[in-house]
Amino acid sequence: MAMALRPSIDDVWHWLSEVPDPEIPVISLTDLGIIRNVAWRDDTLVVTVTPTYSGCPATTIINLDIETALAEKGLSLVKLERQLSPAWTTDWISAEGREKLRDYGIAPPIDGTAAGGVLMKRVDRLSGRSNLTIACPRCGSTNTEKISQFGSTPCKASYRCTDCLEPFDYFKCI
């Protein structure tokens, strides 16, 4: 009888799509690609989460936010499983998530530069500098420069547009 009352997996995915990332609240956990699976095991809902990196300081808050969102929908038997392999990659950020980042003023990661060490191949051999072109999320200019490898969170680097002179974060390819 209780089995008939449990929500569908599609409903749960929809609910999780409304849970914002605590560090970048404009993007949801599903857009970020860290929710890897949702399944029922008997009467328990199991949500598999892959953190952006194993030492991510937001992991505890993310787990609490997932549990809170599902409890608000009436789910009391929830188990969160942490999956570290395969490791999260920025390639898992959805197209909608990338647009949300850009609209928020964060340059999204460049498609295809995260997996397989491709980012390392985009380094000029003479200067040792990255030759990735990072577009300004505000004006669209590609005349940008890296200010610091470290931004407001460990997942971001600080850049500045040399046309509009605005600083911005770039979501690093991982």
N, C-alpha and C positions, 0 to 999 in steps of 0.2 A: 504494500500500500504506500509506503514512504517513497519507494522508487518512482512512482508515477508523479509525485509532486516535485521531484528535483528538476532544476532548470536544464535546458539543453546546453550542450557545449557551445553552440553558436551564441546563446544568450550570455554565457560566462565570458566568451571572447569580447563581446560587445561591452560588457561591464568593465572589463579590464582595459579596453580601449579608452575609457574615460578617466583612468588613473594617471595623473601627470607625473613626470619625472620630477623628483624633489629639487634637483639642481637646475633643470631647464623646464619649468612648468608649462611651457607652450607645447611640449611634445609628450605624447603618452608613452607608457611603458611598452605598449604593443608597437607603436611607431618606431620606438628605439630598437625594437627587435630582441629585447631581453626575455620576453615571455616565450618560451620555447615550446611548451606543450600544456594542454589542459585535458584532463581525463578523469573519469570516475573510476575509483577502485572501491567496489561495494558501495557503501554509503558515504565515502570520503571523496571530496574533490581534491585532486592532486594537481598543483600548478608547478610546472618546472620553470625555473628562472636561471638564466645565465647572466652573471654580473658583467658589466663592461670590462672590468678587470678584477682579479682575485682580491685586491686590497681596496676596492672601491669603498670610500667612507659612507656612501649613501645606501649601501646594501641593507642595513638594519631598518632604515626608514622606508625603503622600497618594500621590504617584506611586511612591515607594519601597515603600510598604505594598502597593499593587496589584501591582507587579512581584514582590515577595516572596511574596505569597499565591498568585499564579499559578505561580511557579517551584516552590513547594512541591507543587503539583498536577502537576508535570512539564512545564509549558509553558516552553520556552526562547525561542521566537520570539514576542515580545510587543512591540507598538508602542503607545505612548500618544500620543494626539493631543489637543491642547488646543483646545477650542472656546469662543470668547468670545462668539459671537453665535448665537442669542439669549443675552443675559446671564442668568445664574442668577437665580432669584427664589425667595423663601421659599414661594411657591405650589407649588414642586416637591417640598417635603417631604411624604412619604407620611403618610397618616392614622396608620399604625402608628408612624412616626417621631415624630409630634406627641405621641402618647400616651407614648412612651418619654421624650421631653423632659419632659413633665409629671410622670411618675413619678420622674424624676431630680431634680426640683425646679426646672426651668427652664420658665417660662411659654412655651408655643409661640406662634409668630406667629398673629395673628388671620386667619382665612380671608378671602381676597378683598381684603385691604388692601394688597397688594404691587404688583399690576400696574396699569398705566395711571394712576399718580399718585393713586390713590384715597386713600392715606394723607394726602396734602396737603389733600384735601377734608375731612378729619376734624379740622380745626383750628378752634377757636372764633375767630370773626372779631374779637370784642372783646378777648379776653384774649391771643390768639395761642397759647394752650395746646392741646395735643392733647386731644380729647375721646374717645379710645379708652378702653374699659374693659378693663383688664388684670386678669384673675383671678389670685389667689394660687395657685400650684401646690400649696401645702401644705394650706391650709384651704378653698380655693375662694372666699374672700371677694373681692368686687369693690371693697372699700375699700382701695385701694392708691395709692401715690404714687411718682412717678419721683424717684430720688435723683440719678442721673447718666445722661446720654445714653450714657456709655461704661461698659461692664461689664468682665468678666474677659477677654473677647476683643472684637475690633472688631465682631463680629456681634451683640453683646448689650448691653443697657442694664441699669442697676441700679435695682431697685424695692424697696419695702418695703410689707408688708401692715400697715395700721393696726389690724387686729383681732388677729392673732396676733403681730404685731410682728417677724416674721421677714423678713430680707432675701432677695431672690431675683433671678435674672437673667431678663430677658425677651428672647427671641430676636427681634431687630428685623426688621421687614418690609422686604425689599429688593426 
